[in-house]
Every structure is written in structure tokens, then in C-alpha cells.
Amino acid sequence: MEQKLYPTPGQFLADNQAFLLENEALVQLNFGNASAHQAETCHPGMLFGRYQEAGEMALLFGNTLPWNICLNAPREDARSMRAAAELARYLRESNTEIKGVTARGDLSQAFREAYGGTFRTRTAMDIMVLRQLQSPPAVPGRVRKAGMADLPLVLDWLCAFSWEVLHEETTLEKQREVFGPRVESGKTYLFETPEGAVVSMATVCRDLPHGACINAVYTPPQHRGRGYCQNTVAAACREKLAQGKQYCTLFVDKKNPISNRVYEKLGFRVEEDCLDCLLAEE
């Protein structure tokens, strides 16, 4: 098994372009992180590489602190399990800092077992992909883009979303840093009732060459079950598909089958599982 570390994220993208484009929705975290830093020089806190055997790729990885290390590999490939284990041992022996690992379930298990230490599952997710939108039943009201006047409400909802989905507290300042630009650039969608009440939200968090990722889908408990979420997500997907994207994708919590059925009705289908595991401090 041969390890290759890249001097820049841009070279990682160029060297693995065919696999990344063919599996774009499944590799989107590494694709997005590498694209955001492609001209920078790699270092232990920003590490991109691959493992290969007999000239064939077995594993791609990216470690961009403070995020988890992300692993991608061909499906049903035993070489990938060995590569994930070798990577774990390399990181451990080289004292390279990681916060956790985000990967398909089998890759995650092989990595964690070889790395040692204690990991806790933050979220168990499915990666869903929509290529043809099935429009939901219309409900009174409209979907509109959020403006800066909506930012305080958006930030409050993001804090509620973080606690409900991840069981983690966050701060308005941290959310403003990430989502303020998304609101300003028209990537946040809100459902507004005829009375002017804002009742649901979705954002586009990642534009890929052929697709768009939707996240932070949130409806306050008192407004759920009325079709607001479906119509908000549908509006975001409809716009992206009309702009020429071939698909939309999102990560869904395996523990929330009700919301996942909502996405299935829109045309989303599960393409791969994904575990987000955090490493406990020693």
C-alpha cells in the first residue's frame, strides 16, 4: 500500500479529478474543503492525500482542522479498509492532530479500530441525492430569500437546530460568521405565511461543479407537519436545478425517519451512509 501526500489541495483535486467528479455528492466534504483552500500549502492541520495499491486508488483523505478528517473510497473494496487502517496508524504515530473522523460506516470502523482511543458518534447520517424534483402539494404562503433583516431570526433558529440535531450548544457569533455571508449572498430560503410569519428555513451550503448541497433545514416545532419544510426545500432545489445543477444533495439524520420520508417524497434517494465521530480528548 502506497501513501501519497499532496503539497497543495489543488494538486489533490487535479490528481483525483475523475473519481471526485464521478462521485461528487459522496465526496463533497473533501471536494469542498480542498476547493476552498486549493492554492494554499498543506501542513499537518490541512492534510490531503491518497492511498493506492498496484496503481489503483484505495482511499482519499483530507484533514482540515477544526473539522474531522474525511475519508472517501470506492464501494465494497477491501483495499480501502486496509488503507483506512494504515492511515489511522500513520496519523497516530506521526502525532498528527485530528478532531474525529467522518466517513462511510465501514471505513469509519476500520479507521477507529486501528487508531485506538475513544470515539463517540456525533451523528449517524445518510447522504441523499435528488436528480428530479417531485413538487409537493402547495400550501398558502411563499418561499423567499432571506435578507439581512432576517439574520437575527436565522441565527436563533441555527442555535436551536444545533441543539436539537447535534445536542451541542453554539453561539450567535459563531453562526453569524458562517451563515451571515449565506444570507447576504441569497443562499438562505424562508417560507413566509400569508400573514407574514416566517415558519421554515433551508440554506445552500455548498455549490459543487454539478450539484448543490442543502443544509440547516429547520422548522420550529409549532409549525411542523404543515408542508412548510417540503415547500422550502423544493424551492431551493427547483432554483438550483433551473440554474443547471444536475442534482441536489443533503445529509439526513438516521434517527429522524419522519423528516427523511419528507425528503423521499420530493425525490431524494439515499446513496451512502455517513458517520460523524468525534475523538475524545486523552
Secondary structure, DSSP 4 states (H G I P E B T S, - for coil): -EEEE-SSHHHHHHHTHHHHHHTTTTTHHHHHHHHHTTTSPPBTTEEEEEEEETTEEEEEEEEETTSPEEEE--TT-HHHHHHHHHHHHHHHHTT---SEEEE-HHHHHHHHHHH-S-EEEEEEEEEEEESS--PPPP-SSEEEE--GGGHHHHHHHHHHHIIIII-----HHHHHHHHHHHHHTT-EEEEE-TTS-EEEEEEEEEE-SSEEEEEEEE--GGGTTSSHHHHHHHHHHHHHHHTT-SEEEEEEETT-HHHHHHHHHHT-EEEEEEEEEEEPP-
